[in-house]
């Protein structure tokens, strides 16, 4: 609950009297970020869509930003023999993606998974997988 105090003006002359009243509110920072879901990379695909990082809603302080970082070792590991790997890169456009900052709802980054033809050609048969970790944080603007 919010306590309200009334301003009292006592009229003791014919001169007009004024008073100021402050109206205020407070909004706590809040945001919702969608990160890519699990994805299956088709055999021999050099570029596969990894989806998008997207800020669905955001109410943040003017001097803050939402930062999303990605961590991976960049190797799909064979499920039978983890020494057998297929190197890959997660990219945004032409550049490897490691992190991005976002300021408002609607901000987004499209991601792709990229595997070179030579790496496909050297790969052993089998099932491969890797885990990518996304970290979402609320930080000061750089």
Secondary structure, DSSP 8 states (H G I E B T S, - for coil): ------------SSS--------------EEEEE--------TT-SEEEEEEEEEEEEE--TTEEEEEEEE--SEEEESS-TT-EEE-EEEETTEE-SEEEE-STT-EEEEEEE--HHHHHH--SS-EE---EEEEEEEE--
